[in-house]
Amino acid sequence: MKNQHRQSGFTAPFVATENGMSRRRFLRGAGILMALPWLDAMQPAFSAIKSNDATITPGGKPRRMFAICNNLGLLPDHFFPGQTGSDYKLSPYLEILKEHRDDFTVFSGVSHPDVDGGHPADNCFLTAAPHPGRGSFRNTISLDQYIGERIGHLTRFPSLTLGVNVQQGQRSLSWTSSGVLIPCEEKAADVFRRMFLTGTAEEMDNQVRKLELGESILDVVAGQAKDLQRNVGSRDRDRLDQYFTSVRDLEQRMAMSREWEHKPKPKVSAPCPLDPASPKAYMEKVQLMYDMAKLAFETDSTRSISLLLDSVNSPAIDIDGVKITDGYHNLSHHGKSEAKLSQLKAIDEWHMKLLAKLFTELKGISENGESLLDRTMILYGSNLGNANTHVTTNLPTLFAGGGFRHGQHLGFDTDRNYPLPNLFVSMLQRMGLETTKFASATGTMRGLEMKPA
């Protein structure tokens, strides 16, 4: 029995000792490498990491960052609140997030100094490198890669660079220290395989076929999963049950999406509609990428993720209950057309609904007595303050979770903007990285306080 466990990637039995269970433990089957969520039993092992390993986060807790950029932004009048402080009235878009009011801070009057050029500014959302529209422009390291370079060795993936409908080779949020673009991964299924499939090419191909036939990863590692659940505490058992349920749910939804690829298209006089695998299924893709980020953080597979929502490169997208008549980019140049504004508002509201769902799910996952949202900083914003006019000032910015004191609107001068990179410094410090500078930052974000460690 002992040898069988060794062949599966474990030493038997699954007992948390005084040294703690290794953070890098996983369940293994033919073609399967299933990462485990963070468990209480892993805490002693994590605490034993040397303090000079560039890993110290407040209280010895793993901290994470998820940066999301919608490069066409949001309609400003519906996003920004009219009042500042903690007693501000929620704007129409923020009303969708009202359940999480105390979990996020909204900013106005912030931008990246000297980042201009309209649409090319999305490449600078996490770098703040100046003047991206110039021919001599050279980008700098992005926030996610700065984090990955310093603590990426602690996790299976130093970082994940994700995207939806991205114009490959032209756009990305992630850039190396030498200013080289890191391509976005746009297929959630490929991200899923990277996190859960391993072994020889033949083993992986066989497992992919099984998954396509509806067999769950959990069916392959069922015996090991039961052994593990029997030998951990009650809180860890609940955590594992919640995690395994979320994996099954995700597999089912991905399988349902794949089924459309085999359904015949209707024969009509109009052009045949594209199936949900097309760029029109924009919101479905966003949801899947949020799912990937949640799983990656839940398993501590990485602590740094960027996600570019390339709305500029998206067609007339599918929105439940609303007829979208034009491409996303064309709609953004609305010229105050009521018809276009109405469609944009419906799109923006869906973005807020998906964000609210992400917050809810992260709050529902417990990690050593805290919610995963408390351990995860979520930056949601845009490189454009107003896509209709291409301005790169007064950027709509929302910052959630991560162990900060939230529930406020921090409003700065909308004409002479406060540097958004100051938020990046606060985020880096929350990650346990000792720095007072990033890009054009002048310090930490004024008015934003961390909760006690």
C-alpha positions in Angstrom: 0.0 0.0 0.0 2.8 2.3 0.9 4.5 1.8 -2.5 1.2 2.4 -4.3 1.0 5.8 -2.7 4.5 6.7 -3.7 3.7 5.8 -7.3 0.7 8.1 -7.1 2.8 11.1 -5.9 2.2 10.7 -2.2 3.8 9.1 0.9 1.2 7.3 2.9 -0.8 8.0 4.9 -2.5 11.5 4.4 -1.8 12.7 7.9 -1.0 16.2 8.9 2.1 16.0 11.1 3.7 18.7 13.3 5.7 19.7 10.2 2.5 20.1 8.2 1.4 18.9 4.8 3.5 20.1 1.9 1.9 22.9 0.0 3.0 21.2 -3.3 0.9 18.1 -2.6 -1.5 17.0 -5.2 -3.7 14.1 -6.4 -2.3 12.1 -9.3 -3.8 9.7 -11.7 -3.1 8.6 -15.3 -2.7 11.9 -17.1 -4.0 13.8 -14.1 -2.2 16.1 -11.7 -4.8 17.7 -9.5 -3.6 20.5 -7.2 -5.0 20.7 -3.7 -6.7 23.8 -2.2 -4.9 25.6 0.6 -5.6 23.6 3.8 -5.1 24.3 7.5 -2.8 21.2 7.5 -0.4 23.0 5.2 0.1 26.0 7.5 3.0 24.6 9.6 4.9 23.8 6.4 4.4 27.2 5.0 5.4 28.9 8.3 8.7 27.0 8.2 9.8 28.8 5.0 12.8 31.0 5.7 12.2 34.6 6.1 14.9 35.5 3.5 13.0 33.7 0.8 11.3 36.9 -0.4 8.0 35.4 0.7 7.0 37.1 3.9 3.5 38.4 3.7 1.7 39.9 6.7 1.1 37.2 9.3 2.7 34.6 7.1 -0.4 34.5 4.9 -0.3 33.9 1.1 -1.5 37.0 -0.7 -2.6 37.2 -4.3 -3.3 39.7 -7.0 -5.8 39.6 -9.9 -5.7 42.5 -12.3 -8.5 42.9 -14.8 -8.6 45.6 -17.6 -11.5 46.2 -19.8 -9.9 48.3 -22.5 -13.1 50.1 -23.4 -13.9 51.0 -19.9 -17.3 51.8 -18.5 -19.8 54.7 -19.0 -18.5 57.2 -16.5 -21.9 58.7 -15.5 -23.1 55.3 -14.4 -19.9 54.2 -12.6 -18.6 57.1 -10.5 -20.5 58.0 -7.3 -21.5 61.6 -6.7 -20.1 61.7 -3.2 -16.8 60.7 -1.6 -16.0 59.0 1.7 -17.6 56.0 3.4 -21.2 57.3 3.2 -21.3 57.8 -0.5 -24.4 56.8 -2.5 -23.8 53.9 -4.8 -23.8 54.7 -8.5 -26.1 52.6 -10.8 -23.3 50.2 -11.7 -22.0 49.9 -8.1 -25.5 49.2 -7.0 -25.1 45.8 -8.6 -22.2 45.3 -6.2 -24.1 46.5 -3.1 -23.9 43.2 -1.4 -20.1 43.7 -1.3 -20.0 47.4 -0.5 -17.7 46.9 2.4 -15.4 44.7 0.3 -14.2 47.2 -2.3 -13.0 50.8 -2.7 -13.9 52.9 -5.7 -11.5 55.5 -7.0 -12.0 58.6 -9.2 -9.5 61.2 -10.3 -6.7 58.6 -10.9 -4.6 57.8 -13.9 -1.1 56.9 -15.1 1.0 60.1 -15.5 2.0 60.7 -19.2 0.3 57.5 -20.4 -1.6 58.8 -23.4 -2.3 57.6 -26.9 -5.9 56.3 -26.5 -6.2 52.6 -27.3 -2.4 51.7 -27.1 -2.6 52.7 -23.4 -4.1 49.2 -22.5 -0.5 47.8 -22.9 0.5 50.2 -20.1 -2.3 49.4 -17.7 0.0 47.4 -15.4 3.3 49.1 -16.4 2.4 52.8 -16.4 5.2 53.3 -19.1 4.7 56.8 -20.6 3.6 57.7 -24.2 2.7 54.3 -25.6 1.5 55.9 -28.9 5.0 57.1 -29.9 7.0 55.2 -32.4 10.0 55.0 -30.0 7.9 53.5 -27.2 9.4 50.7 -25.2 7.4 49.1 -22.4 8.5 48.3 -18.9 7.8 45.5 -16.5 4.2 45.0 -15.6 2.9 44.7 -12.0 2.0 41.0 -12.3 5.5 40.1 -13.7 7.2 42.2 -11.0 5.4 40.0 -8.4 6.1 36.8 -10.4 9.8 37.5 -10.5 10.0 37.9 -6.8 7.7 35.2 -5.4 6.8 33.1 -8.4 9.0 30.3 -7.3 6.6 29.6 -4.5 3.9 28.3 -6.8 3.6 26.0 -9.8 3.1 29.0 -12.1 4.9 32.3 -11.4 2.0 34.1 -13.0 -0.9 33.6 -15.5 -1.5 35.9 -18.4 -5.1 35.5 -19.5 -7.2 37.3 -22.2 -10.6 37.4 -23.9 -10.8 38.2 -27.6 -7.3 39.5 -27.5 -5.6 40.8 -30.6 -2.6 38.5 -30.3 0.9 40.0 -30.7 -0.5 43.5 -30.3 -2.0 43.6 -26.8 -1.3 42.2 -23.4 -1.3 43.4 -19.8 1.9 41.4 -19.1 5.4 42.6 -20.0 8.8 41.4 -19.0 11.5 43.5 -17.4 13.0 44.0 -20.8 9.7 45.2 -22.2 8.7 42.1 -24.2 5.0 41.3 -24.6 3.8 38.1 -22.9 1.0 36.6 -25.0 -2.4 36.1 -23.4 -3.9 32.6 -23.0 -7.4 32.8 -24.3 -8.6 29.2 -24.0 -9.9 28.4 -20.6 -9.7 24.7 -21.5 -5.9 25.0 -22.1 -5.5 26.8 -18.7 -7.5 24.0 -17.1 -5.3 21.3 -18.7 -2.2 23.1 -17.5 -3.5 23.0 -14.0 -4.9 19.5 -14.0 -3.3 17.3 -16.7 0.2 15.8 -16.7 2.1 12.7 -17.7 3.1 11.5 -21.2 1.5 12.9 -24.3 -0.5 9.6 -24.7 -1.8 9.8 -21.1 -2.8 13.4 -21.5 -4.6 12.6 -24.8 -6.4 9.7 -23.3 -7.5 11.8 -20.3 -8.7 14.6 -22.6 -10.9 12.1 -24.5 -12.3 10.9 -21.2 -13.1 14.4 -20.1 -14.8 15.1 -23.4 -17.0 12.1 -22.8 -18.0 13.5 -19.5 -15.7 11.7 -17.0 -14.6 13.9 -14.2 -11.0 14.4 -13.0 -12.4 13.5 -9.6 -13.4 10.0 -10.9 -9.7 9.3 -11.7 -8.4 10.4 -8.3 -11.4 9.3 -6.2 -9.5 6.8 -4.0 -6.8 9.3 -3.1 -9.3 12.0 -2.5 -11.2 9.8 0.0 -8.0 8.9 1.8 -7.1 12.6 2.1 -10.5 13.6 3.4 -10.4 10.9 6.1 -7.1 12.1 7.5 -7.6 15.9 7.8 -9.6 18.0 10.2 -13.3 18.8 9.8 -12.6 22.3 8.5 -10.2 20.9 5.8 -12.8 18.3 4.9 -15.4 21.0 4.3 -12.9 23.0 2.3 -12.1 19.9 0.1 -15.7 19.1 -0.4 -16.4 22.7 -1.6 -13.4 22.6 -3.9 -14.2 19.3 -5.4 -17.8 20.5 -6.0 -16.5 23.6 -7.8 -14.2 21.5 -10.1 -17.2 19.2 -11.1 -19.4 22.2 -11.8 -16.7 23.8 -14.0 -16.1 20.6 -15.9 -19.9 20.3 -16.6 -20.1 23.9 -17.9 -17.0 23.5 -20.1 -18.5 20.2 -21.5 -21.8 22.0 -22.3 -19.9 24.7 -24.1 -18.0 22.0 -26.2 -21.3 20.3 -27.2 -22.2 23.4 -29.3 -19.2 22.6 -31.6 -20.9 19.4 -32.7 -24.4 20.8 -33.2 -25.4 21.6 -36.8 -26.0 25.2 -37.7 -29.5 26.1 -38.8 -30.3 26.6 -42.4 -31.7 30.1 -42.8 -31.6 32.8 -45.4 -29.6 35.0 -43.1 -25.9 34.3 -42.3 -25.6 31.4 -39.9 -25.0 32.6 -36.3 -21.7 31.7 -34.8 -21.7 29.1 -31.9 -20.7 30.1 -28.3 -17.0 29.3 -29.1 -17.0 32.5 -31.2 -15.9 36.0 -30.0 -19.6 36.8 -29.7 -19.7 34.7 -26.5 -17.7 37.4 -24.8 -19.4 37.2 -21.4 -19.2 33.4 -21.3 -15.5 33.7 -21.9 -15.1 36.3 -19.1 -16.9 34.0 -16.7 -14.7 31.1 -17.6 -11.5 33.1 -17.1 -12.9 34.2 -13.7 -13.4 30.5 -12.9 -9.8 29.8 -13.9 -8.5 32.5 -11.7 -10.5 31.3 -8.8 -9.3 27.7 -9.2 -5.7 28.9 -9.6 -5.8 30.9 -6.3 -7.8 28.3 -4.5 -5.1 25.7 -5.2 -2.3 28.2 -4.7 -1.1 27.4 -8.2 -0.1 31.1 -8.7 -0.4 34.4 -6.8 -0.3 36.7 -9.8 -2.9 36.8 -12.6 -3.6 39.4 -15.3 -6.7 39.4 -17.5 -7.1 41.6 -20.6 -10.7 41.9 -21.8 -10.0 43.1 -25.3 -13.4 44.8 -26.0 -11.8 46.7 -28.9 -11.3 43.4 -30.7 -14.8 42.1 -30.0 -17.7 42.0 -32.4 -21.4 42.5 -31.6 -21.4 40.3 -28.5 -24.2 38.2 -27.1 -26.0 39.6 -24.1 -29.0 37.8 -22.5 -32.2 39.8 -23.1 -30.6 42.5 -25.1 -30.1 42.8 -28.9 -26.6 44.2 -29.6 -26.5 45.6 -33.0 -22.9 46.7 -33.5 -19.4 45.8 -32.6 -18.3 46.6 -29.0 -15.7 49.2 -30.3 -18.2 50.9 -32.6 -20.7 51.1 -29.7 -18.1 52.8 -27.5 -18.0 55.7 -30.0 -21.6 56.4 -29.2 -21.8 60.1 -30.0 -24.5 60.3 -27.3 -26.8 58.1 -29.4 -29.5 56.8 -27.0 -29.6 53.4 -28.8 -25.9 52.9 -28.5 -25.8 54.1 -24.9 -28.5 51.8 -23.9 -26.6 48.8 -25.4 -23.4 49.9 -23.7 -25.2 50.2 -20.4 -26.5 46.6 -20.7 -23.0 45.4 -21.5 -21.5 47.3 -18.5 -24.1 45.9 -16.2 -23.2 42.4 -17.2 -19.6 43.1 -16.4 -20.7 44.2 -12.9 -22.9 41.1 -12.5 -19.9 38.8 -13.3 -17.7 40.8 -10.9 -20.3 40.5 -8.1 -20.4 36.7 -8.7 -16.7 36.5 -8.5 -16.7 38.4 -5.2 -19.4 36.1 -3.8 -17.6 33.0 -4.8 -14.2 34.1 -3.4 -16.0 35.2 -0.1 -17.5 31.7 0.1 -14.1 30.0 0.1 -12.4 29.8 3.4 -8.6 29.7 3.8 -7.2 29.2 7.3 -10.1 31.2 8.8 -10.2 34.0 6.2 -12.1 34.2 3.0 -10.2 33.9 -0.3 -11.4 37.4 -1.1 -9.6 38.7 2.0 -6.4 37.0 0.6 -6.9 38.2 -2.9 -6.5 41.8 -4.2 -8.7 42.4 -7.2 -8.0 45.4 -9.4 -10.7 46.1 -12.0 -10.4 49.1 -14.3 -9.5 50.4 -17.7 -6.9 52.3 -19.6 -9.6 54.7 -20.9 -11.5 57.2 -18.8 -14.0 57.7 -21.6 -13.8 55.4 -24.7 -16.0 57.8 -26.7 -13.3 60.4 -26.6 -10.2 58.2 -26.0 -9.1 60.1 -22.9 -6.7 58.3 -20.6 -7.5 60.3 -17.4 -10.0 59.8 -14.6 -9.9 56.1 -15.1 -12.8 54.0 -13.7 -11.0 52.0 -11.0 -12.4 49.5 -8.4 -10.2 47.7 -5.9 -11.5 44.8 -3.8 -10.4 42.4 -1.1 -6.8 41.7 -0.2 -7.1 42.6 3.5 -7.6 46.3 3.1 -10.2 48.6 4.8 -12.8 49.2 2.1 -16.3 50.6 1.8 -15.3 54.0 0.6 -15.0 56.2 -2.5 -11.6 57.9 -2.7 -12.1 60.9 -4.9 -9.1 62.8 -6.2 -8.9 65.8 -8.5 -10.5 64.9 -11.8 -8.4 67.5 -13.7 -5.0 67.0 -12.0 -5.1 63.3 -11.4 -3.6 61.4 -8.6 -1.1 58.7 -9.7 -2.7 55.2 -10.0 0.7 53.6 -9.6 0.6 54.5 -5.9 -2.1 51.8 -5.6 0.4 49.4 -7.1 3.0 50.2 -4.4 0.3 49.5 -1.7 -0.5 46.2 -3.4 3.2 45.2 -3.6 3.6 46.0 0.1 0.6 43.9 0.9 2.2 41.1 -1.0 5.1 41.4 1.5 7.5 43.0 -1.0 9.5 45.8 0.5 9.3 48.6 -2.0 8.3 52.2 -2.0 8.5 52.7 -5.8 6.9 51.3 -8.9 6.8 53.1 -12.3 5.6 56.7 -11.8 4.4 56.2 -8.2 5.1 58.8 -5.6 4.3 56.6 -2.6 1.5 54.4 -1.4 -2.2 55.1 -2.2 -3.4 57.9 0.1 -6.5 57.0 2.1 -6.2 53.3 1.6 -5.3 51.4 4.8 -4.5 47.7 5.4 -6.3 45.7 8.0 -4.1 44.4 10.8 -2.1 41.3 9.9 
